[in-house]
Amino acid sequence: MTKKEIQIPISHFFVGATLVVPENAKALVLFSHGSGSSRFSPRNNYVAKVLNEHGIATLLADLLTTQEDMDYDNRFNIPLLSGRLVSVTGWVLQQKELMNLPAGYFGASTGAASALLAASLLKDRITAVVSRGGRPDLALEALRQVQAATLLIVGSLDTQVIRLNQLAYEKLVCKKQMEIVPGASHLFEEAGKLEKVAKIAMNWFDKYLIEPHSIKKMEVH
């Protein structure tokens, strides 16, 4: 397994990212974190580690520069963040070791909205999306264009976000599922809840990212 800190070019500047590639990686998941968080988010890194152990490469990138992040409005600028995610995805999928892997997104909080908007723009290049405590409602107008199989995970104590996810869920026309984790709040800080999120996400990526790709490869051969 290789882990490296990289700089990804976006027009005239670079954004920092952490790339982990297991040996014989079966898929790639790019993370889109929530407002005020970064690629060092302990929760996203925990989920990424679980995916790595299952043979999935992960990329955690900062979609805003340090200066941009100081402007609070940028953290909720979903079109800006989605555009950055599309650029990062395009760059990563040009890398020799990753270009043939099926790709998916894991978005947390507002990052779920940028992941879904980016998925709607990249069509079938993104195969699966998982949202953790997300705000998919912030990408409401793009949801009907999302082709990727989408899983919305919300804590049962996060009542307002449950309502917003239900609103988004109704708009999605792709393969979809909503999973409510009992006894979990917005950040899934309660004992065992983040582990539950990682397991549910792993199963989703297994089913909609890894398995279809394996079947395709068998058909080609």
N, C-alpha and C positions, 0 to 999 in steps of 0.2 A: 504494500500500500504506500503510495507517495502522497505527501502533503506539502503544498508550497503556497507562499504568499505571492500573488502576482499583481501586476498593474495592467488594467484593460483599457485600451485607447477608445475614447469616445470623442469624436470630432477633434477639438484642439486641446483636450486634457485627458487625464487618466483617472480611473476609479480603482480603489484597492479591492482585492478579493482573495478569498481563501479557497483553494481548489484541492480536493482530496480524491484520488483515483485508486480504488482497490485493484488488485491484480485481476485480470480477466473481468473487468467491469461489465455489467449487463445492461446498465441504463445510466442516465444522468438526470439529477434533480437540481434545479436552480432555486435558491431561496430568495424570497422578497420579504424583507422584514418590515415591521410596523413603524409608525412615527416615533422618533426619538430613540429608536434602537439602532443597532449597527451589525456588521458581519460578526461581531464578537458576542452577540446575544447568547447568553448561556442556554436559553430554552431551545433556540434554533440549532445551536451547536450540539445539544444533546440529541435532538431528532436526527441531525445529519450523521452523528456517530452511529446511531442504530442502523441507518440506511447503508452507511459504509460497511458495516459488519455483515450486511446482507448482499454485498457485491454491487452497490449502487454508488457511482461517483457523485459528489456534491460540490456545488459552487455557491459560496456565500459572498455576495458583492455589496459594496456600499453604492447605492444608486445616486447619492448626492455627494458633492464635495463637502469638506468641512465648513467652508464658507457658506455654501448654499443651505446647509443644515441649520445654520444659525438663524435663517429666516423661517419662522414657524410655519408660514403659509405653504412653503415648499413641501413640507411633510405631508400635506393633504392635497398636493397637486397631482392627482392621479394620472392625467395625460402626460405630464413631465416624467413621472416615475415609470410609467409604462413604456414610454419611448426609450428611456435608459435601459430598461429590462430587455426590450427588443434588440437594442444595440449590443448589449452584453451577450445575449443569447446568440446573436449572429456571429459575434467574434469567437465565442467558445466552440460553436459547432463547425468552425473552420479549422479547429486544431486537429491535427492528424489522429491523436489518440482518442478523440471524442466524437469525431464527425459522423461515425456510423452508429452511434448509440441512440436509442429512442430517448426523447427528452420530456421532462415534466416539470411542474412548478409546485413549490410549497410556499404558501403565503400566509403571514400572520398579521392580524389586525388590519390596518390600512393596506399592508402589503398584499393582502388577498385580492383587493380591488385592482391593484396594478398588475398582478399575476393574471387575473381573468381578462382584463383589457388586452394585455399583451398576447394571451392565448387566442383571443378573438382575432387579432391581427395576423398571427402566425399560422392560423388555420390548423391543418393536420400535422404540422411539424411538432406541435406540443400535444402529447397523447393523453396526459393525465394531470389534473390539478387537485391539490389538497389545500383547504383553507382551515387555519386553526384560530378560533376566536376572531374570525375575520369580519371585514366590513364589505362584503360583496355588493351590498346595496349602493356603494359609491361608484360602481361601474354598471349600474342598472341598464343603461341604454345599449351596452355592448353584449349583455349576457345571452341574447338570442343567437349571436354569431359564434359563441363558444362551441367548438366541436369536441374538445377534450373531455374525457370522463371526469366529472367534478364531484368531489366529496367535501361537504361542509361539516366541520367538527366544532361544536359549541358546548360550553359547560352549562349544566342545568341551572346553576345559580346566576348565570349571566343573562337575565331575563330580557333586557332591552335588546341585546345582540341576537338573542334567539328570534325575536320578532323581525329584526332586520334581515336575518338569514332566511327566514320563511318567505319574506317578500322577494328576495333574490331567487330562492329556490323555485318559486312559481314561474319566474321568467326564463329559467334555464330549460333548453329543449334537448340537451345532450344527455348521455347516460349520467345519472346523478343520484346522490344519496346524501341524507342529512343525519348525522350521528350526534346525539346529545349524551355527553358524559356525565353520569349522575354524580352529584356532590362536588362538581368542579366550578370554580369561578373563572373570570375572564382570562387570567394568566395561567390557569391550571397549576397553581402553586401548592395545592393540597397533596398530601402524601399519595404517591402512586398514580396521580392523574396524568402527569406528563408522559410517564411510561405507557399509559393507556393510549394517549394520543399517538405516540411513536409507533405502537403496535398496529393501531387502526390504519395509520398512514402507510405503513409498510405493506399491509395486506392489500391496500388499494393500489399502490404502485406495482405490487406483484401481479395483480389481476389485470390491470389496464396499461401497464408500461412494459413489464418484462415478458409476460406470457404471449401477448399478441406478436411481439417482436421475435420471440423464439419460434412461434408457429410459422411466421413469414420466412425466417431463415431456413427452416426445414423444407418449406415449399419450394424455395429457390434451388436447394440442393436436390 
